[in-house]
Amino acid sequence: MNERLTARAHLLLMEKAAGLPDLTPFVEVPRLTPEELARAPEGEPSAVVRERVLAARERMKARQGKLNSEPLGHALRQHTALSAASEALLQAATRRLALTARTLENLVRIAAR
């Protein structure tokens, strides 16, 4: 039987195989019934959400001179101070999971947010 793993199960298996603690930030959310979905309130208009996102981007640019997605490589590491323990965990995960440089950079970028 070929069963597909959920993203959480896949990450847990990878972490267990690598001897790493469970660091995956998942929240279990129960599935809504069709009746509950029909009673759900109307969401915000896209234009309102867009304005809020643009305002947040402007605050970020004013605070650090660029967006989080802009610093790359060495510049990213200069603006992301990892503790010795965090750096050790990152290096261990890189070795054990054979992470690529791109994946490593993305992990650091996410941690910086």
DSSP file (Angstrom, degrees, kcal/mol; ACC not computed):
  #  RESIDUE AA STRUCTURE BP1 BP2  ACC     N-H-->O    O-->H-N    N-H-->O    O-->H-N    TCO  KAPPA ALPHA  PHI   PSI    X-CA   Y-CA   Z-CA
    1    1 A M              0   0    0      0, 0.0     2,-0.9     0, 0.0     0, 0.0   0.000 360.0 360.0 360.0 126.2    0.0    0.0    0.0
    2    2 A N        -     0   0    0      2,-0.0     2,-0.4     0, 0.0     0, 0.0  -0.803 360.0-179.3 -98.8  98.8    1.5    3.3   -1.1
    3    3 A E        -     0   0    0     -2,-0.9     2,-0.4     0, 0.0     0, 0.0  -0.804  23.3-129.8-101.0 139.5    0.5    5.9    1.5
    4    4 A R        -     0   0    0     -2,-0.4     2,-0.3     1,-0.0    -2,-0.0  -0.692  21.2-130.8 -85.8 137.1    1.5    9.6    1.2
    5    5 A L        -     0   0    0     -2,-0.4     2,-0.1     1,-0.1    -1,-0.0  -0.632  19.0-119.9 -84.0 143.4    3.1   11.2    4.2
    6    6 A T     >  -     0   0    0     -2,-0.3     4,-2.4     1,-0.1     5,-0.2  -0.392  31.2-107.3 -70.6 162.2    1.8   14.5    5.5
    7    7 A A  H  > S+     0   0    0      1,-0.2     4,-2.4     2,-0.2     5,-0.2   0.900 121.4  50.6 -58.9 -41.5    4.4   17.3    5.5
    8    8 A R  H  > S+     0   0    0      2,-0.2     4,-2.6     1,-0.2    -1,-0.2   0.930 110.0  48.5 -63.8 -45.6    4.6   17.1    9.3
    9    9 A A  H  > S+     0   0    0      1,-0.2     4,-2.3     2,-0.2    -2,-0.2   0.903 111.3  51.1 -61.9 -41.2    5.1   13.3    9.3
   10   10 A H  H  X S+     0   0    0     -4,-2.4     4,-2.2     2,-0.2    -1,-0.2   0.934 112.0  45.9 -61.8 -47.3    7.8   13.6    6.7
   11   11 A L  H  X S+     0   0    0     -4,-2.4     4,-2.7     1,-0.2     5,-0.2   0.894 111.2  52.5 -64.1 -40.1    9.7   16.3    8.7
   12   12 A L  H  X S+     0   0    0     -4,-2.6     4,-2.5     1,-0.2    -1,-0.2   0.906 109.8  48.8 -62.7 -40.9    9.3   14.3   11.9
   13   13 A L  H  X S+     0   0    0     -4,-2.3     4,-2.5     2,-0.2    -2,-0.2   0.905 112.1  48.6 -64.8 -41.2   10.8   11.2   10.3
   14   14 A M  H  X S+     0   0    0     -4,-2.2     4,-1.7     2,-0.2    -2,-0.2   0.922 113.3  47.0 -63.9 -43.8   13.7   13.3    8.9
   15   15 A E  H  X>S+     0   0    0     -4,-2.7     5,-3.0     2,-0.2     4,-0.6   0.904 112.7  49.3 -65.2 -41.3   14.4   14.8   12.3
   16   16 A K  H ><5S+     0   0    0     -4,-2.5     3,-1.0     1,-0.2    -2,-0.2   0.923 110.4  50.4 -64.4 -43.6   14.2   11.5   14.0
   17   17 A A  H 3<5S+     0   0    0     -4,-2.5    -1,-0.2     1,-0.3    -2,-0.2   0.839 113.5  46.3 -62.5 -32.7   16.6    9.9   11.5
   18   18 A A  H 3<5S-     0   0    0     -4,-1.7    -1,-0.3    -5,-0.2    -2,-0.2   0.501 113.6-118.0 -88.2  -4.4   19.0   12.8   12.0
   19   19 A G  T <<5 +     0   0    0     -3,-1.0    -3,-0.2    -4,-0.6    -2,-0.1   0.753  66.8 142.3  74.4  23.6   18.7   12.6   15.8
   20   20 A L      < -     0   0    0     -5,-3.0    -1,-0.2    -6,-0.2    -2,-0.1  -0.652  54.5-106.6 -97.2 153.6   17.3   16.2   16.0
   21   21 A P        -     0   0    0      0, 0.0     2,-0.8     0, 0.0    -1,-0.1  -0.336  46.2 -89.2 -70.8 160.9   14.6   17.4   18.3
   22   22 A D        +     0   0    0      1,-0.2   -10,-0.1     2,-0.0   -11,-0.0  -0.624  58.0 158.6 -73.4 108.2   11.1   18.1   16.9
   23   23 A L        +     0   0    0     -2,-0.8    -1,-0.2     2,-0.0   -11,-0.0   0.277  25.0 126.1-113.9   7.9   11.3   21.7   15.8
   24   24 A T        -     0   0    0      1,-0.1     2,-1.5   -16,-0.1    -2,-0.0  -0.554  54.7-142.7 -76.6 124.7    8.5   21.8   13.3
   25   25 A P        +     0   0    0      0, 0.0     2,-0.4     0, 0.0    -1,-0.1  -0.579  42.0 150.0 -88.8  78.7    6.0   24.6   14.0
   26   26 A F        -     0   0    0     -2,-1.5     2,-0.5   -18,-0.0    -2,-0.0  -0.853  30.8-160.0-112.0 147.0    2.6   22.9   13.1
   27   27 A V        -     0   0    0     -2,-0.4     2,-0.4     2,-0.0     0, 0.0  -0.993  20.3-130.8-123.5 126.0   -0.8   23.5   14.6
   28   28 A E        -     0   0    0     -2,-0.5    -2,-0.0     1,-0.0     0, 0.0  -0.635  26.4-173.7 -76.4 127.5   -3.5   20.9   14.2
   29   29 A V        -     0   0    0     -2,-0.4     3,-0.1     3,-0.0    -2,-0.0  -0.987  22.4-124.9-124.9 122.9   -6.7   22.5   13.0
   30   30 A P        -     0   0    0      0, 0.0     2,-0.2     0, 0.0     0, 0.0  -0.337  31.9-103.2 -68.0 148.6   -9.9   20.4   12.8
   31   31 A R        -     0   0    0      1,-0.1     2,-0.2    -2,-0.0     0, 0.0  -0.487  36.2-124.9 -69.8 136.3  -11.7   20.2    9.4
   32   32 A L        -     0   0    0     -2,-0.2    -1,-0.1     1,-0.1    -3,-0.0  -0.562  20.3-120.8 -82.3 147.6  -14.8   22.4    9.2
   33   33 A T     >  -     0   0    0     -2,-0.2     4,-2.4     1,-0.1     5,-0.2  -0.417  28.6-107.3 -77.7 161.6  -18.1   20.9    8.3
   34   34 A P  H  > S+     0   0    0      0, 0.0     4,-2.0     0, 0.0     5,-0.1   0.861 122.3  54.2 -57.5 -34.4  -19.9   22.2    5.2
   35   35 A E  H  > S+     0   0    0      2,-0.2     4,-1.4     1,-0.2     5,-0.1   0.916 108.3  47.9 -66.4 -42.6  -22.5   23.9    7.6
   36   36 A E  H  > S+     0   0    0      1,-0.2     4,-0.5     2,-0.2    -1,-0.2   0.886 111.0  51.4 -64.9 -38.7  -19.7   25.7    9.5
   37   37 A L  H >< S+     0   0    0     -4,-2.4     3,-0.8     1,-0.2    -1,-0.2   0.893 107.3  53.0 -64.6 -38.8  -18.1   26.8    6.2
   38   38 A A  H 3< S+     0   0    0     -4,-2.0    -1,-0.2     1,-0.2    -2,-0.2   0.813 111.2  47.0 -66.5 -29.8  -21.5   28.2    5.0
   39   39 A R  H 3< S+     0   0    0     -4,-1.4    -1,-0.2    -5,-0.1    -2,-0.2   0.491  84.6 121.6 -89.1  -3.8  -21.8   30.2    8.3
   40   40 A A    <<  -     0   0    0     -3,-0.8     3,-0.1    -4,-0.5    -3,-0.0  -0.301  69.1-108.9 -62.9 141.2  -18.2   31.6    8.1
   41   41 A P        -     0   0    0      0, 0.0     2,-0.1     0, 0.0    -1,-0.1  -0.261  40.5 -88.2 -68.2 159.0  -18.0   35.4    8.0
   42   42 A E        -     0   0    0      1,-0.1     2,-0.0     3,-0.0     0, 0.0  -0.416  46.5-125.4 -64.9 138.0  -17.0   37.2    4.9
   43   43 A G        -     0   0    0      1,-0.1    -1,-0.1    -2,-0.1     3,-0.1  -0.230  34.7 -79.8 -78.5 173.5  -13.3   37.7    4.6
   44   44 A E        -     0   0    0      1,-0.1    -1,-0.1     2,-0.1     2,-0.1  -0.424  52.3-100.7 -71.2 148.3  -11.5   41.0    4.1
   45   45 A P    >>  -     0   0    0      0, 0.0     4,-1.7     0, 0.0     3,-0.8  -0.426  29.1-119.5 -65.9 146.3  -11.4   42.4    0.6
   46   46 A S  H 3> S+     0   0    0      1,-0.2     4,-2.9     2,-0.2     5,-0.2   0.836 112.3  60.3 -56.4 -35.6   -8.0   41.8   -1.2
   47   47 A A  H 3> S+     0   0    0      1,-0.2     4,-2.0     2,-0.2    -1,-0.2   0.879 104.7  48.7 -63.1 -37.6   -7.5   45.5   -1.6
   48   48 A V  H <> S+     0   0    0     -3,-0.8     4,-1.8     2,-0.2    -1,-0.2   0.922 113.3  46.3 -67.6 -44.7   -7.5   46.0    2.2
   49   49 A V  H  X S+     0   0    0     -4,-1.7     4,-2.4     1,-0.2    -2,-0.2   0.906 110.3  54.6 -63.9 -41.6   -5.1   43.1    2.7
   50   50 A R  H  X S+     0   0    0     -4,-2.9     4,-2.6     1,-0.2    -1,-0.2   0.916 107.4  49.7 -58.8 -44.8   -2.8   44.5    0.0
   51   51 A E  H  X S+     0   0    0     -4,-2.0     4,-2.2     1,-0.2    -1,-0.2   0.889 110.5  50.2 -62.6 -39.5   -2.6   47.9    1.7
   52   52 A R  H  X S+     0   0    0     -4,-1.8     4,-2.0     2,-0.2    -1,-0.2   0.898 111.8  48.0 -66.0 -40.3   -1.7   46.2    5.0
   53   53 A V  H  X S+     0   0    0     -4,-2.4     4,-2.3     2,-0.2    -2,-0.2   0.918 111.5  49.7 -66.0 -44.1    1.0   44.2    3.3
   54   54 A L  H  X S+     0   0    0     -4,-2.6     4,-2.1     1,-0.2    -2,-0.2   0.894 110.2  50.7 -62.9 -39.8    2.4   47.2    1.5
   55   55 A A  H  X S+     0   0    0     -4,-2.2     4,-2.2     2,-0.2    -1,-0.2   0.904 110.3  49.7 -64.5 -40.8    2.5   49.2    4.7
   56   56 A A  H  X S+     0   0    0     -4,-2.0     4,-2.2     1,-0.2    -2,-0.2   0.895 109.7  51.4 -64.8 -39.8    4.3   46.4    6.5
   57   57 A R  H  X S+     0   0    0     -4,-2.3     4,-2.5     1,-0.2    -1,-0.2   0.895 109.4  50.4 -63.7 -39.5    6.9   46.2    3.7
   58   58 A E  H  X S+     0   0    0     -4,-2.1     4,-2.4     2,-0.2    -2,-0.2   0.903 109.3  50.6 -66.2 -40.7    7.5   49.9    3.9
   59   59 A R  H  X S+     0   0    0     -4,-2.2     4,-2.1     2,-0.2    -2,-0.2   0.912 111.2  49.5 -61.7 -41.6    8.0   49.7    7.7
   60   60 A M  H  X S+     0   0    0     -4,-2.2     4,-2.6     2,-0.2     6,-0.5   0.924 111.1  48.6 -63.3 -45.0   10.5   46.9    7.1
   61   61 A K  H  X S+     0   0    0     -4,-2.5     4,-2.1     1,-0.2    -1,-0.2   0.894 112.5  48.7 -62.9 -39.6   12.4   48.9    4.5
   62   62 A A  H  < S+     0   0    0     -4,-2.4    -1,-0.2     2,-0.2    -2,-0.2   0.869 114.4  46.8 -67.3 -35.9   12.5   52.0    6.8
   63   63 A R  H  < S+     0   0    0     -4,-2.1    -2,-0.2    -5,-0.2    -1,-0.2   0.907 133.5  10.5 -74.0 -43.9   13.7   49.8    9.7
   64   64 A Q  H  < S-     0   0    0     -4,-2.6    -3,-0.2     2,-0.3    -2,-0.2   0.379  96.2-114.6-123.4   3.5   16.5   47.9    7.9
   65   65 A G  S  < S+     0   0    0     -4,-2.1     2,-0.3    -5,-0.4    -4,-0.2   0.365  90.0  36.5  82.2  -7.8   16.9   49.5    4.5
   66   66 A K  S    S-     0   0    0     -6,-0.5    -2,-0.3    -9,-0.0     2,-0.1  -0.971  89.8 -85.4-162.8 170.1   15.7   46.5    2.6
   67   67 A L    >   -     0   0    0     -2,-0.3     3,-1.7     1,-0.1   -10,-0.0  -0.448  40.1-112.3 -80.7 158.4   13.3   43.6    2.6
   68   68 A N  T 3  S+     0   0    0      1,-0.3    -1,-0.1     2,-0.2    44,-0.1   0.807 117.5  58.5 -58.9 -29.5   14.0   40.3    4.4
   69   69 A S  T 3  S+     0   0    0      1,-0.2    -1,-0.3     3,-0.0    40,-0.0   0.597  96.3  66.6 -77.4  -9.8   14.2   38.6    1.0
   70   70 A E  S <  S+     0   0    0     -3,-1.7    -1,-0.2     2,-0.0    -2,-0.2   0.913  74.3  82.8 -85.4 -43.6   16.9   40.9   -0.3
   71   71 A P        -     0   0    0      0, 0.0     2,-0.3     0, 0.0    -5,-0.0  -0.416  62.7-169.6 -67.3 136.5   20.1   40.2    1.8
   72   72 A L    >>  -     0   0    0     -2,-0.1     3,-1.5     4,-0.0     4,-0.7  -0.889  40.8 -30.9-124.1 153.6   21.9   37.1    0.4
   73   73 A G  H 3> S+     0   0    0     -2,-0.3     4,-1.8     1,-0.3     3,-0.2  -0.112 129.9  10.2  51.0-120.4   24.8   35.0    1.5
   74   74 A H  H 3> S+     0   0    0      1,-0.2     4,-1.9     2,-0.2    -1,-0.3   0.869 130.1  54.8 -62.3 -39.9   27.3   36.9    3.6
   75   75 A A  H <> S+     0   0    0     -3,-1.5     4,-1.2     1,-0.2    -1,-0.2   0.881 106.7  52.3 -62.5 -37.6   25.1   40.0    4.0
   76   76 A L  H  < S+     0   0    0     -4,-0.7     3,-0.5     1,-0.2     4,-0.4   0.927 109.3  48.7 -63.3 -44.7   22.3   37.8    5.3
   77   77 A R  H >< S+     0   0    0     -4,-1.8     3,-0.6     1,-0.2    -1,-0.2   0.815 105.2  59.1 -67.2 -30.1   24.6   36.3    8.0
   78   78 A Q  H 3< S+     0   0    0     -4,-1.9    -1,-0.2     1,-0.2    -2,-0.2   0.832 111.9  40.2 -66.1 -31.1   25.8   39.8    9.0
   79   79 A H  T 3< S+     0   0    0     -4,-1.2     2,-0.5    -3,-0.5    -1,-0.2   0.393 107.9  69.1 -98.0   1.2   22.2   40.7    9.9
   80   80 A T    <   -     0   0    0     -3,-0.6     2,-0.8    -4,-0.4    -1,-0.2  -0.869  65.8-166.0-125.3  96.7   21.3   37.4   11.5
   81   81 A A        -     0   0    0     -2,-0.5     2,-0.4    -3,-0.1    -3,-0.1  -0.738   9.3-167.1 -86.0 111.1   23.1   36.8   14.7
   82   82 A L        -     0   0    0     -2,-0.8    -2,-0.0    -5,-0.2    26,-0.0  -0.780  21.2-119.0 -96.7 141.9   22.7   33.1   15.7
   83   83 A S     >  -     0   0    0     -2,-0.4     4,-2.8     1,-0.1     5,-0.2  -0.288  31.3-106.1 -68.3 164.1   23.6   31.9   19.1
   84   84 A A  H  > S+     0   0    0      1,-0.2     4,-2.3     2,-0.2     5,-0.1   0.896 123.2  50.0 -60.1 -40.0   26.4   29.3   19.4
   85   85 A A  H  > S+     0   0    0      2,-0.2     4,-2.3     1,-0.2    -1,-0.2   0.902 111.4  48.1 -65.9 -40.8   23.7   26.6   20.2
   86   86 A S  H  > S+     0   0    0      2,-0.2     4,-2.5     1,-0.2    -2,-0.2   0.911 111.8  49.5 -65.7 -42.0   21.6   27.7   17.2
   87   87 A E  H  X S+     0   0    0     -4,-2.8     4,-2.4     2,-0.2    -2,-0.2   0.907 110.9  50.0 -62.7 -42.0   24.7   27.7   14.9
   88   88 A A  H  X S+     0   0    0     -4,-2.3     4,-2.5     2,-0.2    -2,-0.2   0.911 111.8  48.0 -63.8 -42.8   25.7   24.2   16.2
   89   89 A L  H  X S+     0   0    0     -4,-2.3     4,-2.7     2,-0.2    -2,-0.2   0.913 111.9  50.1 -63.3 -42.7   22.2   22.8   15.5
   90   90 A L  H  X S+     0   0    0     -4,-2.5     4,-2.2     2,-0.2    -2,-0.2   0.905 112.2  46.8 -62.3 -42.7   22.1   24.4   12.1
   91   91 A Q  H  X S+     0   0    0     -4,-2.4     4,-2.2     2,-0.2    -2,-0.2   0.897 112.8  49.6 -66.9 -40.5   25.5   22.8   11.2
   92   92 A A  H  X S+     0   0    0     -4,-2.5     4,-3.0     1,-0.2     5,-0.3   0.922 112.2  47.8 -64.2 -43.6   24.5   19.4   12.6
   93   93 A A  H  X S+     0   0    0     -4,-2.7     4,-2.5     1,-0.2     6,-0.3   0.891 109.6  53.9 -64.1 -39.2   21.2   19.5   10.6
   94   94 A T  H  X>S+     0   0    0     -4,-2.2     5,-1.4    -5,-0.2     4,-0.5   0.920 114.9  40.1 -61.4 -44.5   23.2   20.6    7.4
   95   95 A R  H  <5S+     0   0    0     -4,-2.2     3,-0.5     3,-0.2    -2,-0.2   0.954 119.8  42.8 -69.5 -50.0   25.5   17.6    7.8
   96   96 A R  H  <5S+     0   0    0     -4,-3.0    -2,-0.2     1,-0.2    -3,-0.2   0.846 123.4  35.7 -69.6 -35.0   22.9   15.0    8.8
   97   97 A L  H  <5S-     0   0    0     -4,-2.5    -1,-0.2    -5,-0.3    -2,-0.2   0.406 102.7-127.1 -98.7   1.4   20.2   16.0    6.4
   98   98 A A  T  <5 -     0   0    0     -4,-0.5    -3,-0.2    -3,-0.5    -4,-0.1   0.929  38.3-168.0  52.7  50.5   22.7   16.9    3.6
   99   99 A L      < -     0   0    0     -5,-1.4    -1,-0.1    -6,-0.3     2,-0.1  -0.400  15.6-123.5 -70.6 145.2   21.1   20.3    3.2
  100  100 A T     >  -     0   0    0      1,-0.1     4,-2.5    -2,-0.1     5,-0.2  -0.397  25.1-108.0 -80.4 164.9   22.0   22.4    0.1
  101  101 A A  H  > S+     0   0    0      1,-0.2     4,-2.4     2,-0.2     5,-0.2   0.881 121.5  52.9 -60.1 -38.2   23.5   25.9    0.4
  102  102 A R  H  > S+     0   0    0      2,-0.2     4,-2.2     1,-0.2    -1,-0.2   0.917 109.6  47.2 -64.9 -43.4   20.2   27.3   -0.8
  103  103 A T  H  > S+     0   0    0      2,-0.2     4,-2.4     1,-0.2    -2,-0.2   0.913 111.5  51.6 -63.9 -42.4   18.2   25.4    1.8
  104  104 A L  H  X S+     0   0    0     -4,-2.5     4,-2.1     1,-0.2    -2,-0.2   0.925 110.3  48.5 -60.0 -45.4   20.6   26.5    4.5
  105  105 A E  H  X S+     0   0    0     -4,-2.4     4,-2.4     1,-0.2    -1,-0.2   0.890 110.5  51.5 -62.7 -39.8   20.2   30.1    3.4
  106  106 A N  H  X S+     0   0    0     -4,-2.2     4,-2.5     2,-0.2    -1,-0.2   0.890 107.9  52.1 -65.3 -38.9   16.4   29.8    3.4
  107  107 A L  H  X S+     0   0    0     -4,-2.4     4,-2.3     2,-0.2    -2,-0.2   0.917 111.3  46.9 -62.5 -42.8   16.5   28.4    7.0
  108  108 A V  H  X S+     0   0    0     -4,-2.1     4,-1.5     2,-0.2    -2,-0.2   0.903 111.5  51.6 -65.2 -40.8   18.6   31.3    8.2
  109  109 A R  H  X S+     0   0    0     -4,-2.4     4,-0.5     1,-0.2    -2,-0.2   0.911 111.3  47.0 -62.6 -42.8   16.3   33.8    6.4
  110  110 A I  H >< S+     0   0    0     -4,-2.5     3,-1.2     1,-0.2    -1,-0.2   0.905 110.0  52.9 -65.5 -41.3   13.2   32.2    8.0
  111  111 A A  H 3< S+     0   0    0     -4,-2.3    -1,-0.2     1,-0.3    -2,-0.2   0.804 103.3  59.3 -63.4 -28.7   14.9   32.3   11.4
  112  112 A A  H 3<        0   0    0     -4,-1.5    -1,-0.3     1,-0.2    -2,-0.2   0.661 360.0 360.0 -75.8 -15.7   15.6   36.0   11.0
  113  113 A R    <<        0   0    0     -3,-1.2    -1,-0.2    -4,-0.5    -2,-0.1   0.495 360.0 360.0 -74.8 360.0   11.9   36.9   10.6
